[in-house]
């Protein structure tokens, strides 16, 4: 297995010394931190994600894409759970 083929956009820590990374190559990958080896990649990613965060309380991964989509995925042994888009949001800063 190899790493990302595009620029890294976001990195977040996971329990057990693992971490998630997202890239311009439209992949989100789970890595073993102690070995620096790719464990698996999230299937079905169709756009770059500029934010990825692990929520330990709910065991979920939150992903925000460059097209203003927010997706929640269950962290279930290398992303075997189906991801679902919960909403799309775009609000110009002038409106906030």
Secondary structure in CASP SS format (residue, H / E / C, confidence):
PFRMAT SS
TARGET T0000
AUTHOR 0000-0000-0000
METHOD secondary structure of the structure
MODEL  1
X C 1.00
X C 1.00
X C 1.00
X C 1.00
X C 1.00
X C 1.00
X C 1.00
X E 1.00
X E 1.00
X E 1.00
X E 1.00
X E 1.00
X E 1.00
X C 1.00
X H 1.00
X H 1.00
X H 1.00
X E 1.00
X E 1.00
X E 1.00
X E 1.00
X E 1.00
X E 1.00
X C 1.00
X C 1.00
X C 1.00
X C 1.00
X E 1.00
X E 1.00
X E 1.00
X E 1.00
X E 1.00
X C 1.00
X C 1.00
X C 1.00
X C 1.00
X E 1.00
X E 1.00
X E 1.00
X E 1.00
X E 1.00
X C 1.00
X C 1.00
X C 1.00
X C 1.00
X C 1.00
X C 1.00
X C 1.00
X E 1.00
X E 1.00
X E 1.00
X E 1.00
X E 1.00
X E 1.00
X E 1.00
X C 1.00
X C 1.00
X C 1.00
X C 1.00
X E 1.00
X E 1.00
X E 1.00
X E 1.00
X E 1.00
X E 1.00
X C 1.00
X C 1.00
X C 1.00
X E 1.00
X E 1.00
X E 1.00
X E 1.00
X E 1.00
X E 1.00
X C 1.00
X C 1.00
X C 1.00
X C 1.00
X C 1.00
X C 1.00
X C 1.00
X C 1.00
X C 1.00
X E 1.00
X E 1.00
X E 1.00
X E 1.00
X E 1.00
X C 1.00
X C 1.00
X C 1.00
X C 1.00
X H 1.00
X H 1.00
X H 1.00
X C 1.00
END
